[in-house]
Amino acid sequence: MIDLLKSILSAQLSATLAMLGNCIHGCPEQQWDTRIAKYPFWMVAYHTLCYVDVYLSPNDAAWQPHPTLHPRGRDELETEYPSRRFDKPELVEYLALGRRKMHDTIAAETPESLSGSSGFPHLPFTRAELHLYNLRHIQHHTCQLSAFLRRVGVDTRWVKTGRQDFAS
């Protein structure tokens, strides 16, 4: 059963990250700084990727800031605006890092780790539920980005699964 759960989590997180990637890749350069509600397009994508990174860590204290992606360390997450603007190639690379971390993290999960604490005091549920929470957070912001792109004439596509044998 654990292998089935890990396969499902990996496939659906992969699909969700693929959809986020479609938005990042598809955003025209002239729209990169356009606001999505309160924040520019790039910042919504950056915020999403930051929390992919954080929530794939074993716990809150274990998250390690990347020197170029989090110049102010944890403060990049705790203040409203990041320390600088991030460009598309940087976020494409951050997405690739997130995909690798997701595969490694899900592969390492055990029945004990999945049924244990999320590792984040503000999220009082299991690690298994944390993965679903992370997926929902990614999809929430991906939907914002996708809706914006469709309004400016950029088509985005639905990705059913990250499983290679069923990928669309």
N, C-alpha and C positions, 0 to 999 in steps of 0.2 A: 504493500500500500504506500509506503514512503516513497518508493521510486515513482509511482504514478503521480503522487502529489508534487514531487520535485519536477517531474516532466511537465505537468500542467503549469506550475508557477513559472518555470523557465520559458515555456512557449508563449504564455500570455504576457509576461514582462518583456520578452523579446519583441512581440508584436507591438506592444505599446511604445517601446523605445523606437521601433522602426517608424511608427507614425509620427513621433516627435521628430525623428531624423528627417522625415519627408518635409515637415514644416520648416525646419532649420535650413535644409538644402534648398527648398523651394522659395524661400523669402527673397524677393527681389532686393537688390542692394539699396534702392531708393526707399524701401519700406522698412529697413532694418531698425531705424530709430522712430518709426511711427508708433504712436501710443495704442496699446491694447487696454482699454479702460484707463487706468492710472499710470501704467508703466510702459516703456518702449518694448517693442517686440523682442529685441535681444535680451532684455532684462527678464522677461517672463521665461524665456528659454533657459537662461542662466540659473535663475531661481529653481526651476524644475530640476535641472541637472545637479545642482548643489544638493538637493534633498534626495535625489536618487543615490548619490554618493554617500550621504550621511546615513540614510536608512538601510543601506546595504552593509554598513559597518556592524560589527558584533554588538556594539552598544554606543551610547552617546560619547563616553569618554574615549573610546577607541578610534573615533574618527580622526583622521590625519589630514590637515589642510595641505593642498598642493601649492607650492610656492608661487607659481605663476597664475593659477586659477583662483587662489584665495590669498592675495598679497597681505591682507590684514588678518590672516588666520581665521579663527572662529568668529571674529567681529564681522566678517563678510556675511555671515548668516544672521547675525543678531541686530544689525542695523538695517534700516529700510532700503538704503541704496548701496550697491557695491562701491568699492573704492575707485573703480574705473569702468570705462566702457569695454565690452568684450566684442571682438569681431567674429564673423562667421567661421573662419578656419579654426579659431580657438574653441568655439562651441562644438564644432564637428569633432575635434579631437577629444573634448570632454565627453561627448556622447560615446565615442569609441572606448574610452576608459570606463565609462559606466556600464557598457555592454559586457566588457571583460570582467568587471567586478561582479556584475549580476550573475554571470555564468559560474564564476568561482564560488561565490557566496551560496548560491542555491545548491551546487554540487556538494558543498561541505556540510549542508544541513543534515541533522540527524533527528530521529523522533524526539529525543530529549531537548535538543535546541529549539525545535519548532513548537514544542509544547511549553517551553520556558518563557520567561519574561521577554517583552520586546526589547528591553535594554534601554528604553527611553522613558524616564519618569513621567513625562507629560503624555505618554501613550500607554495607559494601563491595560494592556492586553498581551496576548501571546506573540511570539516571533512569527508564527504562521500568519496571524492576522496582520502583523506589521507588513508582511509582503503584499497582502491584499490592499492595505491602506496605501502603501507606496504606489501600487499600480493605479489606484483610484486618483491619487494626487497627480501622477504623470498624465493620466487621461484627462483630468479636469483642465489642466493648463494646455495640453495638446489640443483640446477642443476649442479653447479660446483662440489659439494661434491659427488653427485650421479654419475657423469661422471667419477670422479676419482675412486670411489669404483668399478664401473663396469670394469675399466681398471685393477684393482687388483683382479678381480674375485668375487667380492661381488655383488650379485643381489639386486637391489632396486626395489620397486614396485610403480606403479602409484596409487594414491588414488583419486578416482573420487569426493567424497564429504564427508563431516563430518557428514552429516545427518544420523542418525542411521537407518532410514527406507530405505536408499539407499546405505549405506556404502558397499564398496567392499574390 
